Structures are given as structure tokens and as C-alpha cells.
Amino acid sequence: MKHLIHTLNKAFDNRVRLGVMAVLMANESVSFNELKEALDLTDGNLASHVAALEKAGYVTVSKQFIGKKPNTTYAASVEGKSAFQEHLSTLEKLLRG
Amino acid sequence: MKHLIHTLNKAFDNRVRLGVMAVLMANESVSFNELKEALDLTDGNLASHVAALEKAGYVTVSKQFIGKKPNTTYAASVEGKSAFQEHLSTLEKLLRG
């Protein structure tokens, strides 16, 4: 049986990805700027990681107008929530040794 | 106050590094091959990550001969153990949300 580290999900194998998913698990939907401020990130850093999570199907993106201003919000998808839960329990097993 | 993800230790921000430290925290000293087998890694992959942990001062390397054969063993340093404990508690705080 392969070592536990191989069961960890590569999509979450980075502090920014962990941070984004932790925020999205705790909130129904979050705007780009709220995510950026909550995690103290640059636009570019956050955008690249959120795009990767979206590509993996773990985050959904909705674009709407608030008044005349475009607004982008993110939410963890059903697959994202279950994959992240699995990642967390593997991490806990690994770290308990 | 900066978000928790910035308190995570970059030296451990990767599944292989987590795996190496988890094994070294549970064992006094471990040979390269034991680490490689325990974590199902290639020589190159393990060597690069162990070298980075050594450079960070978190892992100590001892080289000795067993009979005529050279043997390299690794151990978590005192700084490595305390830095890894801190990383784990930050990870737990982050994941508890």
C-alpha cells in the first residue's frame, strides 16, 4: 500500500490552496477581494491558485453585476468540499504518525 | 495580523517534506533507503527534499561505514522538531477555521 503522502491531494498541496479552501469551507460564497484581504495575498498569487482550484472542479466561480460594477464570487463545489475533507483527514492521519 | 497561512513554514509546505519530517519525528535516525521505501519516493525526489531540509537546519545528516559499505542516516534536529511542531499546530488552527 502506497504511503499516506501519496493520498494527499496535489490540488491542495500548498499553503495558499489550503487557505482558500479553509475560507470557502467556512463561507457560502466569497468575493475575490474578500479572499485576497482575508489571506493577505497579491492579486496575481490568488488568481493563479483560484484558477487551478476551479480547473480541478473544486471551486465554482459566479460573475454578476452589483449596480454597474462587475463582481466575482467563489464557492467550494460539492466535489471540492468532499475532496478537501478527505485531504484533511489524510493530513491528520499522517501527522499523528 | 497577517493570516495564519503566512505563519506556515515554507520548508514544510510540500507533501514530501511533511512525510520526511513525520518519519523523522517518529524515529531517532533513519537511513536514506529506509526513508525512500517508507515514503515510496524516487532517489532524486527524496534527495532534493532532504537536502533542502538539511540546508534549513531542520535535518542532520551522518555518514558512516557499516563494514565496507557507506551508510547515510538522517535525524530531525532540535530546531527541526520544534519548527515542525509549530507548523503542525498552525496547520491544525488553520484547518479548524
N, CA and C atoms of all chains as a GROMACS GRO file, in nm:
protein
  582
    1MET      N    1   0.085  -0.118   0.000
    1MET     CA    2   0.000   0.000   0.000
    1MET      C    3   0.090   0.124   0.000
    2LYS      N    4   0.064   0.215  -0.089
    2LYS     CA    5   0.146   0.335  -0.103
    2LYS      C    6   0.139   0.417   0.027
    3HIS      N    7   0.247   0.492   0.056
    3HIS     CA    8   0.248   0.573   0.177
    3HIS      C    9   0.140   0.681   0.170
    4LEU      N   10   0.089   0.718   0.289
    4LEU     CA   11  -0.018   0.819   0.300
    4LEU      C   12   0.008   0.945   0.218
    5ILE      N   13   0.136   0.986   0.207
    5ILE     CA   14   0.159   1.116   0.141
    5ILE      C   15   0.108   1.112  -0.003
    6HIS      N   16   0.100   0.991  -0.059
    6HIS     CA   17   0.053   0.980  -0.198
    6HIS      C   18  -0.099   0.991  -0.206
    7THR      N   19  -0.166   0.985  -0.090
    7THR     CA   20  -0.312   1.001  -0.093
    7THR      C   21  -0.350   1.147  -0.073
    8LEU      N   22  -0.250   1.228  -0.029
    8LEU     CA   23  -0.279   1.371  -0.017
    8LEU      C   24  -0.311   1.425  -0.157
    9ASN      N   25  -0.401   1.522  -0.163
    9ASN     CA   26  -0.448   1.573  -0.291
    9ASN      C   27  -0.356   1.685  -0.339
   10LYS      N   28  -0.293   1.663  -0.455
   10LYS     CA   29  -0.197   1.762  -0.508
   10LYS      C   30  -0.260   1.900  -0.522
   11ALA      N   31  -0.392   1.904  -0.547
   11ALA     CA   32  -0.457   2.034  -0.569
   11ALA      C   33  -0.454   2.120  -0.443
   12PHE      N   34  -0.436   2.056  -0.326
   12PHE     CA   35  -0.436   2.132  -0.201
   12PHE      C   36  -0.296   2.140  -0.140
   13ASP      N   37  -0.195   2.092  -0.212
   13ASP     CA   38  -0.061   2.077  -0.154
   13ASP      C   39   0.019   2.207  -0.154
   14ASN      N   40  -0.043   2.313  -0.093
   14ASN     CA   41   0.021   2.445  -0.097
   14ASN      C   42  -0.055   2.534   0.000
   15ARG      N   43   0.019   2.619   0.072
   15ARG     CA   44  -0.046   2.698   0.178
   15ARG      C   45  -0.160   2.785   0.127
   16VAL      N   46  -0.142   2.843   0.004
   16VAL     CA   47  -0.246   2.934  -0.047
   16VAL      C   48  -0.374   2.854  -0.076
   17ARG      N   49  -0.354   2.734  -0.138
   17ARG     CA   50  -0.471   2.649  -0.168
   17ARG      C   51  -0.542   2.610  -0.038
   18LEU      N   52  -0.464   2.576   0.067
   18LEU     CA   53  -0.524   2.540   0.197
   18LEU      C   54  -0.604   2.659   0.251
   19GLY      N   55  -0.544   2.778   0.240
   19GLY     CA   56  -0.610   2.899   0.290
   19GLY      C   57  -0.740   2.927   0.217
   20VAL      N   58  -0.736   2.918   0.082
   20VAL     CA   59  -0.856   2.945   0.002
   20VAL      C   60  -0.967   2.846   0.040
   21MET      N   61  -0.933   2.718   0.047
   21MET     CA   62  -1.037   2.617   0.078
   21MET      C   63  -1.088   2.634   0.220
   22ALA      N   64  -0.999   2.667   0.314
   22ALA     CA   65  -1.043   2.685   0.453
   22ALA      C   66  -1.145   2.799   0.459
   23VAL      N   67  -1.119   2.909   0.387
   23VAL     CA   68  -1.213   3.023   0.387
   23VAL      C   69  -1.344   2.983   0.319
   24LEU      N   70  -1.335   2.912   0.205
   24LEU     CA   71  -1.456   2.876   0.130
   24LEU      C   72  -1.538   2.768   0.202
   25MET      N   73  -1.472   2.688   0.287
   25MET     CA   74  -1.548   2.587   0.362
   25MET      C   75  -1.630   2.657   0.473
   26ALA      N   76  -1.579   2.772   0.517
   26ALA     CA   77  -1.643   2.842   0.630
   26ALA      C   78  -1.744   2.946   0.581
   27ASN      N   79  -1.747   2.973   0.450
   27ASN     CA   80  -1.836   3.076   0.396
   27ASN      C   81  -1.903   3.028   0.269
   28GLU      N   82  -2.033   3.058   0.256
   28GLU     CA   83  -2.113   3.013   0.141
   28GLU      C   84  -2.045   3.058   0.011
   29SER      N   85  -2.026   3.192  -0.002
   29SER     CA   86  -1.954   3.241  -0.122
   29SER      C   87  -1.878   3.367  -0.084
   30VAL      N   88  -1.762   3.384  -0.145
   30VAL     CA   89  -1.670   3.490  -0.106
   30VAL      C   90  -1.620   3.562  -0.231
   31SER      N   91  -1.609   3.694  -0.225
   31SER     CA   92  -1.563   3.768  -0.343
   31SER      C   93  -1.411   3.760  -0.351
   32PHE      N   94  -1.358   3.792  -0.471
   32PHE     CA   95  -1.212   3.789  -0.493
   32PHE      C   96  -1.143   3.878  -0.390
   33ASN      N   97  -1.195   4.000  -0.373
   33ASN     CA   98  -1.128   4.094  -0.282
   33ASN      C   99  -1.136   4.048  -0.136
   34GLU      N  100  -1.252   3.987  -0.100
   34GLU     CA  101  -1.262   3.936   0.039
   34GLU      C  102  -1.158   3.827   0.062
   35LEU      N  103  -1.143   3.737  -0.038
   35LEU     CA  104  -1.045   3.629  -0.028
   35LEU      C  105  -0.904   3.688  -0.018
   36LYS      N  106  -0.878   3.786  -0.105
   36LYS     CA  107  -0.745   3.848  -0.111
   36LYS      C  108  -0.710   3.911   0.024
   37GLU      N  109  -0.809   3.985   0.081
   37GLU     CA  110  -0.782   4.051   0.210
   37GLU      C  111  -0.771   3.948   0.323
   38ALA      N  112  -0.862   3.851   0.322
   38ALA     CA  113  -0.862   3.751   0.432
   38ALA      C  114  -0.728   3.678   0.436
   39LEU      N  115  -0.670   3.654   0.318
   39LEU     CA  116  -0.548   3.572   0.313
   39LEU      C  117  -0.422   3.655   0.292
   40ASP      N  118  -0.436   3.790   0.286
   40ASP     CA  119  -0.320   3.878   0.266
   40ASP      C  120  -0.238   3.836   0.145
   41LEU      N  121  -0.301   3.829   0.028
   41LEU     CA  122  -0.230   3.784  -0.092
   41LEU      C  123  -0.228   3.894  -0.197
   42THR      N  124  -0.142   3.878  -0.297
   42THR     CA  125  -0.146   3.970  -0.412
   42THR      C  126  -0.252   3.918  -0.509
   43ASP      N  127  -0.300   4.006  -0.598
   43ASP     CA  128  -0.400   3.965  -0.699
   43ASP      C  129  -0.350   3.844  -0.777
   44GLY      N  130  -0.227   3.855  -0.826
   44GLY     CA  131  -0.172   3.751  -0.915
   44GLY      C  132  -0.162   3.616  -0.846
   45ASN      N  133  -0.112   3.619  -0.722
   45ASN     CA  134  -0.093   3.495  -0.646
   45ASN      C  135  -0.228   3.427  -0.625
   46LEU      N  136  -0.326   3.504  -0.577
   46LEU     CA  137  -0.459   3.446  -0.552
   46LEU      C  138  -0.522   3.398  -0.682
   47ALA      N  139  -0.516   3.480  -0.787
   47ALA     CA  140  -0.582   3.445  -0.914
   47ALA      C  141  -0.530   3.312  -0.968
   48SER      N  142  -0.398   3.291  -0.962
   48SER     CA  143  -0.343   3.167  -1.021
   48SER      C  144  -0.389   3.045  -0.941
   49HIS      N  145  -0.393   3.059  -0.807
   49HIS     CA  146  -0.433   2.942  -0.727
   49HIS      C  147  -0.583   2.914  -0.738
   50VAL      N  148  -0.664   3.021  -0.741
   50VAL     CA  149  -0.809   3.000  -0.754
   50VAL      C  150  -0.842   2.940  -0.891
   51ALA      N  151  -0.768   2.983  -0.994
   51ALA     CA  152  -0.791   2.926  -1.129
   51ALA      C  153  -0.760   2.777  -1.130
   52ALA      N  154  -0.653   2.738  -1.059
   52ALA     CA  155  -0.617   2.596  -1.055
   52ALA      C  156  -0.724   2.514  -0.982
   53LEU      N  157  -0.778   2.571  -0.874
   53LEU     CA  158  -0.883   2.501  -0.797
   53LEU      C  159  -1.010   2.492  -0.880
   54GLU      N  160  -1.034   2.596  -0.961
   54GLU     CA  161  -1.153   2.594  -1.048
   54GLU      C  162  -1.136   2.487  -1.156
   55LYS      N  163  -1.014   2.482  -1.211
   55LYS     CA  164  -0.985   2.384  -1.318
   55LYS      C  165  -1.003   2.240  -1.264
   56ALA      N  166  -0.968   2.222  -1.136
   56ALA     CA  167  -0.979   2.089  -1.074
   56ALA      C  168  -1.125   2.058  -1.040
   57GLY      N  169  -1.212   2.157  -1.057
   57GLY     CA  170  -1.355   2.135  -1.029
   57GLY      C  171  -1.389   2.151  -0.882
   58TYR      N  172  -1.299   2.206  -0.804
   58TYR     CA  173  -1.319   2.217  -0.659
   58TYR      C  174  -1.378   2.351  -0.617
   59VAL      N  175  -1.370   2.450  -0.709
   59VAL     CA  176  -1.424   2.584  -0.678
   59VAL      C  177  -1.510   2.628  -0.795
   60THR      N  178  -1.628   2.686  -0.764
   60THR     CA  179  -1.713   2.741  -0.871
   60THR      C  180  -1.704   2.893  -0.868
   61VAL      N  181  -1.712   2.953  -0.986
   61VAL     CA  182  -1.698   3.098  -0.998
   61VAL      C  183  -1.830   3.155  -1.049
   62SER      N  184  -1.881   3.260  -0.986
   62SER     CA  185  -2.001   3.327  -1.040
   62SER      C  186  -1.966   3.473  -1.062
   63LYS      N  187  -2.013   3.521  -1.179
   63LYS     CA  188  -1.986   3.661  -1.214
   63LYS      C  189  -2.121   3.731  -1.227
   64GLN      N  190  -2.135   3.844  -1.151
   64GLN     CA  191  -2.259   3.920  -1.161
   64GLN      C  192  -2.225   4.069  -1.148
   65PHE      N  193  -2.328   4.154  -1.175
   65PHE     CA  194  -2.307   4.298  -1.158
   65PHE      C  195  -2.372   4.341  -1.027
   66ILE      N  196  -2.303   4.421  -0.953
   66ILE     CA  197  -2.364   4.487  -0.836
   66ILE      C  198  -2.371   4.635  -0.874
   67GLY      N  199  -2.493   4.679  -0.906
   67GLY     CA  200  -2.506   4.813  -0.965
   67GLY      C  201  -2.436   4.807  -1.099
   68LYS      N  202  -2.340   4.898  -1.124
   68LYS     CA  203  -2.271   4.897  -1.253
   68LYS      C  204  -2.139   4.821  -1.244
   69LYS      N  205  -2.108   4.772  -1.122
   69LYS     CA  206  -1.974   4.714  -1.103
   69LYS      C  207  -1.977   4.562  -1.118
   70PRO      N  208  -1.884   4.504  -1.196
   70PRO     CA  209  -1.876   4.358  -1.208
   70PRO      C  210  -1.827   4.299  -1.075
   71ASN      N  211  -1.885   4.183  -1.037
   71ASN     CA  212  -1.845   4.123  -0.909
   71ASN      C  213  -1.825   3.973  -0.930
   72THR      N  214  -1.710   3.922  -0.884
   72THR     CA  215  -1.681   3.778  -0.899
   72THR      C  216  -1.682   3.712  -0.763
   73THR      N  217  -1.758   3.606  -0.746
   73THR     CA  218  -1.758   3.535  -0.617
   73THR      C  219  -1.723   3.388  -0.638
   74TYR      N  220  -1.665   3.333  -0.534
   74TYR     CA  221  -1.619   3.193  -0.540
   74TYR      C  222  -1.689   3.112  -0.432
   75ALA      N  223  -1.709   2.984  -0.462
   75ALA     CA  224  -1.766   2.894  -0.360
   75ALA      C  225  -1.702   2.757  -0.379
   76ALA      N  226  -1.691   2.683  -0.269
   76ALA     CA  227  -1.639   2.546  -0.281
   76ALA      C  228  -1.748   2.461  -0.346
   77SER      N  229  -1.712   2.379  -0.445
   77SER     CA  230  -1.812   2.291  -0.507
   77SER      C  231  -1.834   2.170  -0.416
   78VAL      N  232  -1.936   2.091  -0.447
   78VAL     CA  233  -1.962   1.970  -0.367
   78VAL      C  234  -1.839   1.879  -0.370
   79GLU      N  235  -1.781   1.862  -0.490
   79GLU     CA  236  -1.659   1.778  -0.502
   79GLU      C  237  -1.545   1.841  -0.422
   80GLY      N  238  -1.538   1.975  -0.427
   80GLY     CA  239  -1.430   2.044  -0.355
   80GLY      C  240  -1.440   2.020  -0.206
   81LYS      N  241  -1.562   2.029  -0.154
   81LYS     CA  242  -1.581   2.010  -0.009
   81LYS      C  243  -1.542   1.869   0.031
   82SER      N  244  -1.585   1.769  -0.047
   82SER     CA  245  -1.555   1.630  -0.005
   82SER      C  246  -1.407   1.599  -0.026
   83ALA      N  247  -1.348   1.650  -0.136
   83ALA     CA  248  -1.205   1.624  -0.159
   83ALA      C  249  -1.121   1.691  -0.051
   84PHE      N  250  -1.162   1.810  -0.008
   84PHE     CA  251  -1.084   1.881   0.094
   84PHE      C  252  -1.097   1.811   0.228
   85GLN      N  253  -1.218   1.762   0.260
   85GLN     CA  254  -1.237   1.686   0.386
   85GLN      C  255  -1.144   1.564   0.388
   86GLU      N  256  -1.138   1.497   0.272
   86GLU     CA  257  -1.053   1.377   0.262
   86GLU      C  258  -0.906   1.413   0.281
   87HIS      N  259  -0.868   1.528   0.219
   87HIS     CA  260  -0.729   1.575   0.231
   87HIS      C  261  -0.697   1.601   0.378
   88LEU      N  262  -0.790   1.663   0.448
   88LEU     CA  263  -0.767   1.698   0.589
   88LEU      C  264  -0.753   1.572   0.673
   89SER      N  265  -0.838   1.473   0.650
   89SER     CA  266  -0.830   1.353   0.735
   89SER      C  267  -0.700   1.277   0.705
   90THR      N  268  -0.655   1.279   0.577
   90THR     CA  269  -0.526   1.215   0.546
   90THR      C  270  -0.413   1.290   0.615
   91LEU      N  271  -0.420   1.422   0.612
   91LEU     CA  272  -0.317   1.507   0.676
   91LEU      C  273  -0.312   1.476   0.825
   92GLU      N  274  -0.430   1.464   0.888
   92GLU     CA  275  -0.434   1.435   1.032
   92GLU      C  276  -0.372   1.297   1.059
   93LYS      N  277  -0.409   1.197   0.977
   93LYS     CA  278  -0.352   1.062   0.997
   93LYS      C  279  -0.199   1.067   0.983
   94LEU      N  280  -0.153   1.140   0.880
   94LEU     CA  281  -0.008   1.150   0.854
   94LEU      C  282   0.063   1.214   0.972
   95LEU      N  283   0.002   1.320   1.025
   95LEU     CA  284   0.071   1.397   1.128
   95LEU      C  285   0.059   1.331   1.265
   96ARG      N  286  -0.042   1.243   1.282
   96ARG     CA  287  -0.049   1.171   1.410
   96ARG      C  288   0.056   1.061   1.412
   97GLY      N  289   0.108   1.021   1.290
   97GLY     CA  290   0.218   0.923   1.280
   97GLY      C  291   0.175   0.784   1.320
   98MET      N  292  -0.302   4.170   1.185
   98MET     CA  293  -0.222   4.049   1.200
   98MET      C  294  -0.232   3.969   1.068
   99LYS      N  295  -0.120   3.927   1.014
   99LYS     CA  296  -0.120   3.851   0.889
   99LYS      C  297  -0.198   3.720   0.906
  100HIS      N  298  -0.257   3.673   0.794
  100HIS     CA  299  -0.334   3.549   0.801
  100HIS      C  300  -0.243   3.433   0.839
  101LEU      N  301  -0.304   3.333   0.907
  101LEU     CA  302  -0.231   3.215   0.954
  101LEU      C  303  -0.144   3.151   0.846
  102ILE      N  304  -0.191   3.153   0.719
  102ILE     CA  305  -0.115   3.078   0.618
  102ILE      C  306   0.028   3.131   0.606
  103HIS      N  307   0.045   3.258   0.647
  103HIS     CA  308   0.180   3.316   0.638
  103HIS      C  309   0.268   3.271   0.755
  104THR      N  310   0.207   3.207   0.856
  104THR     CA  311   0.289   3.155   0.967
  104THR      C  312   0.330   3.011   0.939
  105LEU      N  313   0.267   2.949   0.836
  105LEU     CA  314   0.308   2.814   0.799
  105LEU      C  315   0.453   2.820   0.750
  106ASN      N  316   0.530   2.718   0.778
  106ASN     CA  317   0.673   2.718   0.745
  106ASN      C  318   0.694   2.668   0.602
  107LYS      N  319   0.751   2.756   0.517
  107LYS     CA  320   0.769   2.720   0.376
  107LYS      C  321   0.849   2.591   0.360
  108ALA      N  322   0.940   2.565   0.455
  108ALA     CA  323   1.026   2.446   0.443
  108ALA      C  324   0.943   2.316   0.449
  109PHE      N  325   0.821   2.326   0.506
  109PHE     CA  326   0.739   2.204   0.520
  109PHE      C  327   0.618   2.207   0.427
  110ASP      N  328   0.613   2.306   0.338
  110ASP     CA  329   0.492   2.330   0.257
  110ASP      C  330   0.486   2.239   0.134
  111ASN      N  331   0.498   2.106   0.159
  111ASN     CA  332   0.503   2.012   0.046
  111ASN      C  333   0.488   1.872   0.105
  112ARG      N  334   0.412   1.788   0.032
  112ARG     CA  335   0.380   1.655   0.089
  112ARG      C  336   0.504   1.574   0.124
  113VAL      N  337   0.610   1.583   0.039
  113VAL     CA  338   0.730   1.501   0.065
  113VAL      C  339   0.798   1.549   0.193
  114ARG      N  340   0.806   1.682   0.208
  114ARG     CA  341   0.869   1.738   0.330
  114ARG      C  342   0.788   1.693   0.453
  115LEU      N  343   0.656   1.699   0.446
  115LEU     CA  344   0.571   1.655   0.558
  115LEU      C  345   0.599   1.509   0.590
  116GLY      N  346   0.610   1.427   0.482
  116GLY     CA  347   0.634   1.284   0.501
  116GLY      C  348   0.768   1.258   0.567
  117VAL      N  349   0.873   1.328   0.517
  117VAL     CA  350   1.007   1.307   0.574
  117VAL      C  351   1.007   1.345   0.722
  118MET      N  352   0.951   1.462   0.754
  118MET     CA  353   0.953   1.506   0.895
  118MET      C  354   0.868   1.413   0.983
  119ALA      N  355   0.755   1.368   0.930
  119ALA     CA  356   0.670   1.278   1.010
  119ALA      C  357   0.747   1.151   1.045
  120VAL      N  358   0.822   1.096   0.947
  120VAL     CA  359   0.901   0.974   0.972
  120VAL      C  360   1.014   1.004   1.071
  121LEU      N  361   1.083   1.119   1.053
  121LEU     CA  362   1.198   1.150   1.140
  121LEU      C  363   1.153   1.188   1.282
  122MET      N  364   1.028   1.237   1.296
  122MET     CA  365   0.978   1.270   1.431
  122MET      C  366   0.948   1.139   1.507
  123ALA      N  367   0.918   1.034   1.429
  123ALA     CA  368   0.878   0.907   1.494
  123ALA      C  369   0.997   0.812   1.512
  124ASN      N  370   1.113   0.849   1.455
  124ASN     CA  371   1.231   0.761   1.462
  124ASN      C  372   1.357   0.840   1.490
  125GLU      N  373   1.442   0.787   1.577
  125GLU     CA  374   1.564   0.856   1.617
  125GLU      C  375   1.648   0.892   1.495
  126SER      N  376   1.685   0.790   1.416
  126SER     CA  377   1.757   0.820   1.291
  126SER      C  378   1.720   0.715   1.187
  127VAL      N  379   1.715   0.758   1.061
  127VAL     CA  380   1.662   0.674   0.953
  127VAL      C  381   1.756   0.683   0.833
  128SER      N  382   1.783   0.568   0.768
  128SER     CA  383   1.874   0.572   0.653
  128SER      C  384   1.799   0.623   0.530
  129PHE      N  385   1.878   0.662   0.428
  129PHE     CA  386   1.819   0.713   0.303
  129PHE      C  387   1.724   0.609   0.245
  130ASN      N  388   1.769   0.485   0.240
  130ASN     CA  389   1.684   0.381   0.178
  130ASN      C  390   1.558   0.353   0.258
  131GLU      N  391   1.572   0.359   0.392
  131GLU     CA  392   1.452   0.338   0.475
  131GLU      C  393   1.350   0.449   0.448
  132LEU      N  394   1.400   0.573   0.439
  132LEU     CA  395   1.311   0.687   0.412
  132LEU      C  396   1.246   0.670   0.274
  133LYS      N  397   1.330   0.630   0.177
  133LYS     CA  398   1.283   0.616   0.038
  133LYS      C  399   1.172   0.511   0.031
  134GLU      N  400   1.196   0.397   0.101
  134GLU     CA  401   1.095   0.290   0.097
  134GLU      C  402   0.970   0.329   0.176
  135ALA      N  403   0.992   0.390   0.294
  135ALA     CA  404   0.877   0.426   0.379
  135ALA      C  405   0.783   0.522   0.305
  136LEU      N  406   0.842   0.610   0.223
  136LEU     CA  407   0.762   0.715   0.159
  136LEU      C  408   0.735   0.687   0.012
  137ASP      N  409   0.784   0.571  -0.040
  137ASP     CA  410   0.763   0.536  -0.181
  137ASP      C  411   0.809   0.647  -0.275
  138LEU      N  412   0.933   0.689  -0.263
  138LEU     CA  413   0.983   0.800  -0.344
  138LEU      C  414   1.096   0.753  -0.434
  139THR      N  415   1.130   0.834  -0.535
  139THR     CA  416   1.249   0.806  -0.615
  139THR      C  417   1.370   0.865  -0.541
  140ASP      N  418   1.490   0.816  -0.574
  140ASP     CA  419   1.613   0.870  -0.512
  140ASP      C  420   1.619   1.022  -0.528
  141GLY      N  421   1.598   1.066  -0.652
  141GLY     CA  422   1.614   1.209  -0.684
  141GLY      C  423   1.517   1.296  -0.606
  142ASN      N  424   1.391   1.251  -0.602
  142ASN     CA  425   1.287   1.329  -0.534
  142ASN      C  426   1.321   1.342  -0.386
  143LEU      N  427   1.354   1.229  -0.323
  143LEU     CA  428   1.386   1.232  -0.179
  143LEU      C  429   1.512   1.315  -0.155
  144ALA      N  430   1.616   1.292  -0.235
  144ALA     CA  431   1.745   1.360  -0.213
  144ALA      C  432   1.727   1.512  -0.215
  145SER      N  433   1.648   1.563  -0.312
  145SER     CA  434   1.635   1.710  -0.323
  145SER      C  435   1.561   1.767  -0.202
  146HIS      N  436   1.457   1.695  -0.156
  146HIS     CA  437   1.381   1.748  -0.041
  146HIS      C  438   1.460   1.737   0.090
  147VAL      N  439   1.534   1.626   0.106
  147VAL     CA  440   1.613   1.610   0.229
  147VAL      C  441   1.725   1.714   0.233
  148ALA      N  442   1.783   1.743   0.114
  148ALA     CA  443   1.890   1.843   0.109
  148ALA      C  444   1.835   1.981   0.150
  149ALA      N  445   1.711   2.011   0.106
  149ALA     CA  446   1.652   2.141   0.141
  149ALA      C  447   1.626   2.150   0.292
  150LEU      N  448   1.581   2.039   0.350
  150LEU     CA  449   1.555   2.037   0.495
  150LEU      C  450   1.686   2.048   0.573
  151GLU      N  451   1.792   1.988   0.516
  151GLU     CA  452   1.924   1.997   0.581
  151GLU      C  453   1.974   2.141   0.576
  152LYS      N  454   1.956   2.203   0.458
  152LYS     CA  455   2.000   2.342   0.438
  152LYS      C  456   1.926   2.435   0.537
  153ALA      N  457   1.800   2.403   0.563
  153ALA     CA  458   1.720   2.486   0.654
  153ALA      C  459   1.758   2.459   0.800
  154GLY      N  460   1.844   2.359   0.821
  154GLY     CA  461   1.889   2.327   0.958
  154GLY      C  462   1.792   2.239   1.034
  155TYR      N  463   1.696   2.180   0.963
  155TYR     CA  464   1.591   2.102   1.030
  155TYR      C  465   1.624   1.953   1.032
  156VAL      N  466   1.721   1.911   0.948
  156VAL     CA  467   1.759   1.769   0.944
  156VAL      C  468   1.912   1.760   0.951
  157THR      N  469   1.963   1.667   1.032
  157THR     CA  470   2.109   1.646   1.037
  157THR      C  471   2.142   1.517   0.963
  158VAL      N  472   2.258   1.516   0.900
  158VAL     CA  473   2.299   1.400   0.818
  158VAL      C  474   2.425   1.340   0.881
  159SER      N  475   2.426   1.209   0.900
  159SER     CA  476   2.550   1.144   0.949
  159SER      C  477   2.591   1.039   0.846
  160LYS      N  478   2.722   1.037   0.821
  160LYS     CA  479   2.773   0.939   0.723
  160LYS      C  480   2.871   0.849   0.796
  161GLN      N  481   2.849   0.717   0.785
  161GLN     CA  482   2.942   0.623   0.849
  161GLN      C  483   2.953   0.498   0.760
  162PHE      N  484   3.049   0.412   0.797
  162PHE     CA  485   3.064   0.287   0.722
  162PHE      C  486   3.004   0.174   0.803
  163ILE      N  487   2.926   0.091   0.737
  163ILE     CA  488   2.882  -0.033   0.801
  163ILE      C  489   2.957  -0.144   0.726
  164GLY      N  490   3.058  -0.200   0.796
  164GLY     CA  491   3.150  -0.290   0.724
  164GLY      C  492   3.220  -0.206   0.619
  165LYS      N  493   3.214  -0.248   0.493
  165LYS     CA  494   3.283  -0.170   0.388
  165LYS      C  495   3.185  -0.077   0.317
  166LYS      N  496   3.058  -0.078   0.360
  166LYS     CA  497   2.957  -0.004   0.284
  166LYS      C  498   2.930   0.131   0.349
  167PRO      N  499   2.931   0.240   0.270
  167PRO     CA  500   2.898   0.373   0.326
  167PRO      C  501   2.749   0.376   0.360
  168ASN      N  502   2.715   0.441   0.471
  168ASN     CA  503   2.574   0.447   0.514
  168ASN      C  504   2.541   0.590   0.556
  169THR      N  505   2.431   0.643   0.505
  169THR     CA  506   2.392   0.781   0.539
  169THR      C  507   2.262   0.775   0.619
  170THR      N  508   2.261   0.839   0.734
  170THR     CA  509   2.136   0.841   0.812
  170THR      C  510   2.095   0.985   0.841
  171TYR      N  511   1.966   1.002   0.860
  171TYR     CA  512   1.910   1.135   0.882
  171TYR      C  513   1.837   1.138   1.015
  172ALA      N  514   1.838   1.255   1.078
  172ALA     CA  515   1.761   1.273   1.203
  172ALA      C  516   1.706   1.414   1.204
  173ALA      N  517   1.592   1.432   1.269
  173ALA     CA  518   1.538   1.568   1.285
  173ALA      C  519   1.625   1.640   1.387
  174SER      N  520   1.666   1.763   1.357
  174SER     CA  521   1.744   1.841   1.455
  174SER      C  522   1.649   1.898   1.560
  175VAL      N  523   1.707   1.952   1.667
  175VAL     CA  524   1.623   2.013   1.773
  175VAL      C  525   1.536   2.124   1.711
  176GLU      N  526   1.601   2.208   1.626
  176GLU     CA  527   1.526   2.318   1.561
  176GLU      C  528   1.418   2.259   1.470
  177GLY      N  529   1.454   2.148   1.402
  177GLY     CA  530   1.359   2.085   1.311
  177GLY      C  531   1.235   2.036   1.384
  178LYS      N  532   1.259   1.973   1.500
  178LYS     CA  533   1.145   1.920   1.577
  178LYS      C  534   1.055   2.034   1.624
  179SER      N  535   1.116   2.142   1.674
  179SER     CA  536   1.029   2.249   1.727
  179SER      C  537   0.961   2.324   1.612
  180ALA      N  538   1.033   2.346   1.501
  180ALA     CA  539   0.971   2.416   1.388
  180ALA      C  540   0.857   2.332   1.331
  181PHE      N  541   0.875   2.200   1.326
  181PHE     CA  542   0.771   2.115   1.268
  181PHE      C  543   0.649   2.111   1.359
  182GLN      N  544   0.674   2.106   1.494
  182GLN     CA  545   0.561   2.110   1.589
  182GLN      C  546   0.480   2.238   1.568
  183GLU      N  547   0.552   2.350   1.551
  183GLU     CA  548   0.485   2.480   1.532
  183GLU      C  549   0.403   2.478   1.402
  184HIS      N  550   0.462   2.419   1.298
  184HIS     CA  551   0.393   2.409   1.168
  184HIS      C  552   0.264   2.329   1.184
  185LEU      N  553   0.273   2.220   1.257
  185LEU     CA  554   0.155   2.134   1.277
  185LEU      C  555   0.046   2.208   1.353
  186SER      N  556   0.085   2.282   1.459
  186SER     CA  557  -0.023   2.347   1.535
  186SER      C  558  -0.086   2.460   1.452
  187THR      N  559  -0.004   2.527   1.369
  187THR     CA  560  -0.062   2.631   1.282
  187THR      C  561  -0.157   2.565   1.181
  188LEU      N  562  -0.116   2.452   1.125
  188LEU     CA  563  -0.198   2.379   1.028
  188LEU      C  564  -0.332   2.340   1.092
  189GLU      N  565  -0.324   2.290   1.218
  189GLU     CA  566  -0.447   2.250   1.288
  189GLU      C  567  -0.538   2.370   1.309
  190LYS      N  568  -0.479   2.484   1.353
  190LYS     CA  569  -0.560   2.606   1.375
  190LYS      C  570  -0.626   2.648   1.244
  191LEU      N  571  -0.547   2.645   1.134
  191LEU     CA  572  -0.599   2.687   1.003
  191LEU      C  573  -0.714   2.598   0.961
  192LEU      N  574  -0.697   2.467   0.981
  192LEU     CA  575  -0.797   2.373   0.930
  192LEU      C  576  -0.920   2.366   1.020
  193ARG      N  577  -0.906   2.408   1.148
  193ARG     CA  578  -1.024   2.410   1.235
  193ARG      C  579  -1.110   2.532   1.201
  194GLY      N  580  -1.049   2.633   1.130
  194GLY     CA  581  -1.126   2.751   1.078
  194GLY      C  582  -1.171   2.843   1.189
   0.00000   0.00000   0.00000
